[in-house]
Amino acid sequence: MRFESEILGLPSGTESLLRQLIHDRTGMVFDSGKVDIMMDKLAPLVVKRGFNSFLDYYYLLKYDENAPEEWRNVMNALSVGETYFWREMDQVRALTQTIVPHWFTTHPGKTMRIWSAACATGEEPLTIAMALQEAGWFDRASIEIHASDGSSVAIEKATQGVYRERSFRSFSPERRARYFCPDSSTTWRVRPELHSRVRYSIANLMDEADFAGLAAADVIFCRNVFIYFSEIAITKTVRSFARLMSSPGYLFVGISESLLRLTRDFALEEVDDAFVYLKESHGS
């Protein structure tokens, strides 16, 4: 891919144009130290389109009537799919042990909606489903789990539910045998009774129309995605969450991410051994 990137035309200012356009549409920010990575990931798409210049590709993405289809390819190329089962479990335990029981105490007979907003290939929502199953919640309450990602390739893999050893690196063999069955000598397939607990869809977190229905949730997990976003993009997304999600609403972000300087719509609270952003009233 480096070779393809270097042979394509790159008129002055094109990198900046592409970087700004990609930021506006995806929220992802590529600083000067990472712009080469962005260009290398886009290069095969430029070549596939038959262009010999990145500027031609910029015009396609910005003005062409076929741009929506091409943006799906861009999202697939730029997405970061690093994830695994049983990741950052303190937050999931806080959900199952404290947040869920408290919620059903104040909302008896209602359905709790949980949204995994950047689910990649599905490990996070399946982890949530397993934890809820092990805590017995599916037997005594109505809980819906929705999961989305901006990458159609990631969602297709999540829908297939087949995983390699790397996804299980924090997962016990006993738990894997309980929830998965061998699919080949190197892959495992999630069992249907667990897989059916999660509803998957494609959603771009910079397009509120894409996720408005999903964000009308009681709990949102949006972990390890804001590390790739600019502060402007994070603020825009979090404000949408605050406006759309239920009250009280619980927002989990990655343990290395902080929203304290960016929003007043949520209050940071410690629940058990984890931190969660609490929406107490409807955001403005």
C-alpha positions as CSV (number, residue, x, y, z in Angstrom):
1,M,0.0,0.0,0.0
2,R,2.9,2.4,0.6
3,F,3.9,1.9,-3.0
4,E,0.4,2.7,-4.3
5,S,0.3,5.8,-2.1
6,E,3.6,7.1,-3.5
7,I,2.8,6.7,-7.2
8,L,-0.6,8.5,-7.0
9,G,-0.8,12.2,-7.7
10,L,-0.9,14.4,-4.7
11,P,-1.4,18.1,-5.6
12,S,-0.5,20.6,-3.0
13,G,-3.1,20.9,-0.2
14,T,-4.8,17.6,-1.0
15,E,-3.8,15.9,2.2
16,S,-5.3,18.7,4.2
17,L,-8.5,18.7,2.2
18,L,-8.9,14.9,2.7
19,R,-8.1,15.1,6.3
20,Q,-10.7,17.8,7.0
21,L,-13.3,16.0,4.9
22,I,-12.8,12.7,6.7
23,H,-12.9,14.4,10.0
24,D,-16.2,16.1,9.2
25,R,-17.8,12.9,8.0
26,T,-16.3,10.3,10.5
27,G,-15.0,12.3,13.5
28,M,-11.6,10.7,13.1
29,V,-8.6,13.0,13.3
30,F,-5.3,12.3,11.6
31,D,-2.6,14.7,12.8
32,S,0.6,15.3,11.0
33,G,2.2,12.2,12.5
34,K,-0.6,9.9,11.2
35,V,-1.6,11.5,7.9
36,D,0.6,9.0,6.0
37,I,-1.3,6.2,7.6
38,M,-4.6,7.7,6.4
39,M,-3.2,8.1,2.8
40,D,-1.9,4.6,2.7
41,K,-5.3,3.2,3.8
42,L,-7.1,5.3,1.1
43,A,-4.6,4.5,-1.7
44,P,-6.2,1.1,-2.6
45,L,-9.6,2.8,-2.9
46,V,-8.2,5.5,-5.2
47,V,-6.6,2.9,-7.4
48,K,-9.8,0.7,-7.4
49,R,-11.8,3.7,-8.7
50,G,-9.3,4.1,-11.6
51,F,-8.0,7.4,-10.4
52,N,-4.4,8.4,-10.6
53,S,-4.7,11.3,-8.1
54,F,-5.9,11.7,-4.5
55,L,-7.5,15.0,-5.6
56,D,-9.9,13.1,-7.9
57,Y,-10.9,10.9,-5.0
58,Y,-11.5,13.9,-2.9
59,Y,-13.9,15.3,-5.5
60,L,-15.7,12.0,-5.6
61,L,-16.2,11.9,-1.8
62,K,-17.3,15.5,-1.6
63,Y,-19.5,16.0,-4.7
64,D,-20.3,12.8,-6.6
65,E,-23.8,11.3,-6.4
66,N,-22.2,7.9,-5.6
67,A,-20.3,9.4,-2.6
68,P,-22.5,7.6,0.0
69,E,-21.5,4.2,-1.3
70,E,-17.9,5.2,-1.4
71,W,-18.0,6.5,2.2
72,R,-18.8,3.0,3.3
73,N,-15.5,1.9,1.7
74,V,-13.7,4.7,3.5
75,M,-15.2,3.7,6.8
76,N,-14.2,0.1,6.3
77,A,-10.6,1.2,5.3
78,L,-10.1,3.5,8.3
79,S,-11.9,1.6,11.0
80,V,-9.8,0.2,13.9
81,G,-11.1,-3.2,14.8
82,E,-8.9,-4.1,17.8
83,T,-11.2,-5.6,20.4
84,Y,-11.7,-8.8,22.4
85,F,-14.0,-10.5,24.8
86,W,-14.1,-9.6,28.5
87,R,-12.4,-6.3,28.0
88,E,-12.5,-3.6,30.7
89,M,-14.8,-5.8,32.8
90,D,-15.1,-3.4,35.8
91,Q,-17.6,-1.4,33.8
92,V,-19.6,-4.4,32.7
93,R,-19.7,-5.7,36.3
94,A,-20.9,-2.3,37.5
95,L,-23.7,-2.6,34.9
96,T,-24.8,-6.1,35.9
97,Q,-24.3,-5.8,39.7
98,T,-25.5,-2.2,40.4
99,I,-26.9,-0.3,37.5
100,V,-29.3,-2.9,36.2
101,P,-30.8,-3.8,39.6
102,H,-31.3,-0.2,40.5
103,W,-32.9,0.6,37.1
104,F,-35.4,-2.2,37.4
105,T,-36.3,-1.2,40.9
106,T,-37.4,2.2,39.6
107,H,-38.7,0.9,36.3
108,P,-40.6,-2.3,37.1
109,G,-42.0,-4.2,34.2
110,K,-40.2,-2.0,31.6
111,T,-37.6,-2.9,29.0
112,M,-34.0,-1.7,29.5
113,R,-32.2,-0.8,26.3
114,I,-28.4,-1.1,26.0
115,W,-26.5,0.2,23.0
116,S,-22.9,-0.7,22.1
117,A,-22.2,2.3,19.9
118,A,-18.9,1.2,18.4
119,C,-19.1,-2.6,18.6
120,A,-16.5,-3.5,15.9
121,T,-16.9,-7.2,15.3
122,G,-19.2,-7.8,18.2
123,E,-17.0,-8.8,21.1
124,E,-18.3,-6.0,23.4
125,P,-22.1,-6.5,23.1
126,L,-21.6,-10.3,23.3
127,T,-19.6,-9.7,26.5
128,I,-22.4,-7.6,27.9
129,A,-24.9,-10.3,27.0
130,M,-22.8,-13.1,28.6
131,A,-22.4,-11.0,31.8
132,L,-26.2,-10.4,32.0
133,Q,-26.8,-14.1,31.3
134,E,-24.5,-15.1,34.1
135,A,-26.1,-12.7,36.5
136,G,-29.5,-14.2,35.7
137,W,-31.0,-11.0,34.2
138,F,-32.5,-12.5,31.1
139,D,-34.6,-14.8,33.2
140,R,-36.2,-12.1,35.3
141,A,-36.3,-8.9,33.2
142,S,-36.7,-7.6,29.7
143,I,-33.4,-6.3,28.3
144,E,-32.6,-5.4,24.7
145,I,-29.0,-5.1,23.4
146,H,-28.3,-3.1,20.3
147,A,-24.9,-2.8,18.7
148,S,-23.6,-0.7,15.8
149,D,-20.4,0.3,14.0
150,G,-19.5,2.6,11.2
151,S,-17.8,-0.3,9.3
152,S,-20.1,-2.5,7.3
153,V,-17.3,-5.1,7.1
154,A,-17.1,-5.2,10.9
155,I,-20.9,-5.6,11.2
156,E,-20.9,-8.4,8.7
157,K,-18.4,-10.2,10.8
158,A,-20.3,-9.6,13.9
159,T,-23.5,-10.9,12.3
160,Q,-21.6,-14.1,11.3
161,G,-20.4,-14.5,14.8
162,V,-17.2,-16.4,14.1
163,Y,-14.1,-15.6,16.0
164,R,-10.4,-16.5,16.1
165,E,-8.2,-17.2,19.1
166,R,-7.1,-13.5,19.4
167,S,-10.6,-12.5,20.5
168,F,-10.4,-14.9,23.4
169,R,-7.1,-13.7,24.9
170,S,-8.8,-12.6,28.2
171,F,-11.4,-15.3,28.1
172,S,-11.3,-18.6,30.1
173,P,-11.5,-21.9,28.1
174,E,-14.5,-22.9,30.3
175,R,-16.5,-19.8,29.3
176,R,-15.6,-20.2,25.7
177,A,-16.9,-23.8,25.7
178,R,-20.1,-22.6,27.3
179,Y,-20.9,-19.8,24.8
180,F,-19.1,-21.0,21.6
181,C,-18.7,-24.1,19.5
182,P,-15.8,-25.0,17.2
183,D,-16.3,-23.8,13.7
184,S,-13.0,-24.9,12.3
185,S,-9.5,-25.8,13.6
186,T,-8.8,-22.1,14.2
187,T,-12.2,-20.5,14.7
188,W,-15.2,-20.6,17.1
189,R,-18.8,-19.7,16.4
190,V,-21.1,-18.0,19.0
191,R,-24.0,-20.2,20.1
192,P,-27.4,-19.1,18.6
193,E,-29.0,-18.5,22.0
194,L,-26.4,-15.9,22.9
195,H,-26.0,-14.5,19.4
196,S,-29.8,-13.8,19.2
197,R,-29.5,-11.5,22.2
198,V,-27.8,-8.8,20.1
199,R,-29.3,-6.8,17.2
200,Y,-26.6,-5.4,14.8
201,S,-26.8,-2.4,12.5
202,I,-24.5,0.1,10.7
203,A,-24.3,3.7,12.2
204,N,-21.9,6.6,11.8
205,L,-21.5,8.4,15.1
206,M,-21.1,11.7,13.2
207,D,-24.5,11.4,11.6
208,E,-27.3,11.7,14.2
209,A,-29.9,10.5,11.7
210,D,-28.0,7.2,11.7
211,F,-28.1,6.5,15.4
212,A,-31.0,8.6,16.7
213,G,-33.2,5.5,17.4
214,L,-30.3,3.6,18.9
215,A,-29.3,6.5,21.2
216,A,-32.8,6.4,22.8
217,A,-31.2,3.9,25.2
218,D,-30.9,3.7,29.0
219,V,-27.2,2.6,28.8
220,I,-24.7,3.5,26.1
221,F,-21.3,1.9,25.8
222,C,-19.1,4.0,23.5
223,R,-15.6,2.8,24.5
224,N,-12.3,3.3,22.9
225,V,-13.6,5.3,19.9
226,F,-13.2,8.8,21.2
227,I,-9.4,8.3,21.3
228,Y,-9.6,8.6,17.5
229,F,-11.9,11.6,17.4
230,S,-11.2,15.3,17.7
231,E,-12.6,17.3,20.7
232,I,-15.1,18.9,18.3
233,A,-16.4,15.5,17.1
234,I,-16.5,14.1,20.6
235,T,-18.5,17.1,21.9
236,K,-21.0,16.9,18.9
237,T,-21.5,13.1,19.5
238,V,-21.9,13.4,23.3
239,R,-24.4,16.2,23.0
240,S,-26.5,14.1,20.7
241,F,-26.3,11.2,23.2
242,A,-27.5,13.6,26.0
243,R,-30.4,14.9,24.0
244,L,-31.6,11.5,22.7
245,M,-31.0,9.0,25.5
246,S,-33.3,8.3,28.4
247,S,-33.2,9.8,31.9
248,P,-31.5,8.6,33.9
249,G,-29.0,7.5,31.3
250,Y,-25.6,5.8,31.8
251,L,-22.7,6.4,29.4
252,F,-19.6,4.3,29.5
253,V,-16.4,5.5,27.7
254,G,-13.0,3.9,27.6
255,I,-10.9,3.9,30.7
256,S,-8.4,6.2,29.0
257,E,-11.0,8.6,27.8
258,S,-12.4,11.6,29.6
259,L,-15.4,13.9,28.9
260,L,-15.0,16.2,31.9
261,R,-13.7,19.2,29.8
262,L,-16.2,18.6,27.0
263,T,-19.7,18.3,28.4
264,R,-21.9,19.4,31.2
265,D,-24.7,17.1,30.2
266,F,-23.3,14.2,32.2
267,A,-22.0,13.9,35.8
268,L,-19.1,11.5,36.4
269,E,-19.9,9.0,39.0
270,E,-18.1,6.0,40.5
271,V,-20.1,2.8,40.5
272,D,-18.4,-0.1,42.3
273,D,-14.9,-0.1,40.8
274,A,-15.8,1.7,37.5
275,F,-16.6,5.2,36.3
276,V,-19.8,6.1,34.4
277,Y,-21.2,9.3,33.1
278,L,-24.7,9.9,34.4
279,K,-27.4,11.9,32.6
280,E,-29.8,13.0,35.3
281,S,-32.0,15.1,33.1
282,H,-32.6,15.8,29.4
283,G,-29.6,17.6,27.8
284,S,-30.2,20.8,26.1
